[in-house]
Amino acid sequence: MVKSVSEKNMKEWPGAQWWKFDFHTHTPASHDFSEKDVTPKEWLLAFMREKMDCVAVTDHDSVDWFIYTY
C-alpha cells in the first residue's frame, strides 16, 4: 500500500510546533529607532539570539534599509 504524503509528513512532524515571530520591528531607517549605528548583520543577529523564526519590518515611511541590505 502506498502511503500518502500527509501520512509521511505526520511522522516527520510528530505534533504541533510553536514558532516565535515578531510582527512589529524597526530598523535604523525608522526615525524612532535608537541605535542608528547598528549594522544589518548586528540587527539580524539580535533576533537570531532570541531564537526568532520570523521578523516583520515595519519601518516608518522608508524602505531604505531594504535597498541598502539587499
Phi and psi in degrees as a GROMACS rama.xvg file:
@    title "Ramachandran Plot"
@    xaxis  label "Phi"
@    yaxis  label "Psi"
@TYPE xy
-84.529  128.95  VAL-2
-82.9146  144.903  LYS-3
-74.979  162.438  SER-4
-59.9301  -38.8433  VAL-5
-65.6862  -36.1818  SER-6
-66.0332  -40.0953  GLU-7
-63.8507  -44.8327  LYS-8
-64.9065  -32.1544  ASN-9
-61.3747  -33.5122  MET-10
-75.1518  -33.3892  LYS-11
-74.1758  -30.5251  GLU-12
-119.529  87.4216  TRP-13
-67.7323  -10.7443  PRO-14
-170.386  -174.575  GLY-15
-66.0795  153.033  ALA-16
-130.128  139.52  GLN-17
-91.9589  140.01  TRP-18
-117.405  145.993  TRP-19
-107.84  110.909  LYS-20
-118.045  150.063  PHE-21
-125.854  107.927  ASP-22
-91.2106  10.3121  PHE-23
-147.408  89.4078  HIS-24
-127.336  160.012  THR-25
-128.203  158.034  HIS-26
-115.838  175.417  THR-27
-59.7794  -11.4159  PRO-28
-70.9322  -20.7584  ALA-29
-79.5612  139.424  SER-30
-62.6032  -23.2854  HIS-31
-101.521  10.0128  ASP-32
-80.7912  126.273  PHE-33
-79.353  -30.9411  SER-34
-99.6562  82.1669  GLU-35
-68.6451  -19.072  LYS-36
-95.0235  6.2448  ASP-37
-71.1953  139.406  VAL-38
-86.4017  161.73  THR-39
-55.791  -40.4632  PRO-40
-63.7727  -45.4858  LYS-41
-62.6421  -39.8206  GLU-42
-61.0276  -48.815  TRP-43
-68.532  -40.8021  LEU-44
-61.2327  -31.7598  LEU-45
-61.238  -40.8043  ALA-46
-71.1703  -37.3151  PHE-47
-65.7111  -36.8927  MET-48
-63.1029  -30.5515  ARG-49
-85.0335  5.3648  GLU-50
60.0435  39.3096  LYS-51
-73.9662  136.37  MET-52
-90.2404  -23.588  ASP-53
-157.479  140.341  CYS-54
-130.023  143.731  VAL-55
-112.841  123.898  ALA-56
-86.0437  127.104  VAL-57
-126.186  53.0624  THR-58
-62.7735  154.256  ASP-59
-87.737  116.413  HIS-60
53.7596  34.9573  ASP-61
-158.54  144.849  SER-62
-123.957  15.973  VAL-63
-55.3381  -39.7021  ASP-64
-69.3543  -30.6361  TRP-65
-69.2146  -40.9061  PHE-66
-65.2863  -40.8429  ILE-67
-64.941  -43.6112  TYR-68
-85.5345  -23.0709  THR-69
